[in-house]
Amino acid sequence: MRSTESFVREAERWSAHNYAPLPVVIERGDGCWVWDVDGRRYLDMLSAYSALNQGHRHPAIVGALKDQADRLTLTSRAFHNDRMGAFLKALAEATGFTRALPMNTGAEAVETAIKAARKWGYEVKGVAEDRAEIIVCENNFHGRTTTIVGFSSESQYRDGFGPFAPGFRMIPHGEIDALEAAINENTVAFLVEPIQGEGGIVVPPDGFLSQAHDLCRANQVLLLNDEIQTGLGRTGRLFCGDWDGTRGDILIVGKALGGGVYPVSGILANDEIMDVFHPGDHGSTFGGNPLGAAVGLASLNVILDEELADRALDLGSWLMDRLRELDSPHVQEVRGRGLMIGVEIKAESGTARPFCEALKERGILCNDTHHHTIRIAPPLVIQRETLEEALPIFEEVLRPGAVA
């Protein structure tokens, strides 16, 4: 039997070195659990960055994948298929918008939203040609394309990838006065994560998103709500914007929409925005393909039918209270919503990576984000009893002297 070390050496030999994963090699998963190649079981507390809200290998989603794979997988958008319409109808009805545009990855969906907002700005708002501006937030993470990293405030994401597309203006996340000051006659959109995930689970002040939407409406600006990580139940509401009573003008979705088995993403908006697209303006060979549509519909139905948002609200509130009660000298703050939780490590205690390594050694898989934050985001199907069993492990790792 091959060892963990041999798999790691093989991956490191043949892969570009654009990741630094924890030294665990996973071969099997079920619900909130995964097993490595040595047969050891781990509690998955990352959920592939919220792509596994429904857990590993949910039978309804895997069943939809298998059934559709036996019938038809791809047609391209040169033809209709019998699965896309029903999927988009269910997605639009669940989100409250009139139209959907399907894509594959989250970054593709963000790029699609940017294109929609710019075209709307020229055709509907009347912005002069090539003058459209989109406001973004410091500490943002919307993907890895050159357009997106071009408006990142993280130097590593930008280094070596320029020149970058113009037309973006940056403000501090969560500051409504800064947003108001940044808006001008060329502003077509404000692109925002309702909680910054990669940025360290940064939660803005209550009401920020609704205030931002009001300000956008008053200035004929679109609110682009990036719910790729926060949406589909993760934060204790179907969408994180629901905490503030708004889903924006363009809702961007992905990750959990594919149920952890297939990449599915898209944007949702009403007719005034979607009508700017005409045949040939935008497309994707795989976007809306029958396999993805079948998986997307099953994934959405699991979230709704199993009331996973309510589970995230109940379990997340309980878990954050318990983590705060640990009163660790290493912890600066515990923050989040639902089962999207960040444990920020104090600067004097070092980075979060050694704590994640210590958790891995004890059977819990988390990851560090923004250097000093442990991200905790288990599948929403997790049981409270499982979380209760995990708490003493967090307490052990976070006590003085446990991590060198």
Number of C-alpha atoms within 10 A of each C-alpha: 5 8 11 15 12 11 15 15 11 10 12 13 10 8 10 8 9 6 8 7 9 14 13 19 18 16 11 14 17 13 21 24 21 21 19 16 16 14 11 11 16 21 25 27 24 23 25 20 23 30 25 29 37 32 25 25 18 20 15 16 26 19 15 19 22 14 14 18 15 9 10 14 17 17 15 16 14 7 7 13 17 12 20 20 15 13 22 22 15 16 22 19 11 13 16 13 19 16 19 24 21 27 26 23 20 25 22 23 27 30 18 20 25 21 16 22 30 26 22 24 26 18 14 14 16 14 19 12 12 11 15 22 23 25 22 26 23 18 20 24 23 26 19 15 14 15 20 21 23 21 26 22 16 16 10 10 18 18 10 8 13 11 10 13 12 14 15 20 17 20 18 14 23 23 14 18 11 13 21 14 9 17 20 11 15 20 26 29 29 28 26 24 27 26 25 24 26 19 16 23 24 19 19 16 11 11 16 18 27 18 14 23 24 15 18 22 13 9 16 16 26 25 27 28 29 31 26 29 30 30 28 29 27 33 30 28 22 22 27 27 25 17 18 16 13 20 27 24 22 26 26 31 27 31 27 32 33 27 30 24 21 21 21 29 27 27 29 29 25 15 12 10 20 20 12 18 15 8 6 6 10 11 16 13 13 19 23 30 25 26 25 31 29 26 30 32 23 24 27 21 18 19 23 16 8 13 17 25 24 20 23 28 21 15 20 26 17 15 20 21 13 14 19 14 10 16 14 18 12 20 20 16 15 17 19 24 22 27 31 27 27 25 25 24 25 16 13 7 16 15 19 23 19 16 25 23 20 21 23 19 13 16 19 22 24 26 25 24 20 17 17 22 28 25 28 25 27 31 28 31 20 22 12 15 8 11 16 12 10 17 14 12 15 19 17 17 20 21 15 13 9 12 16 9
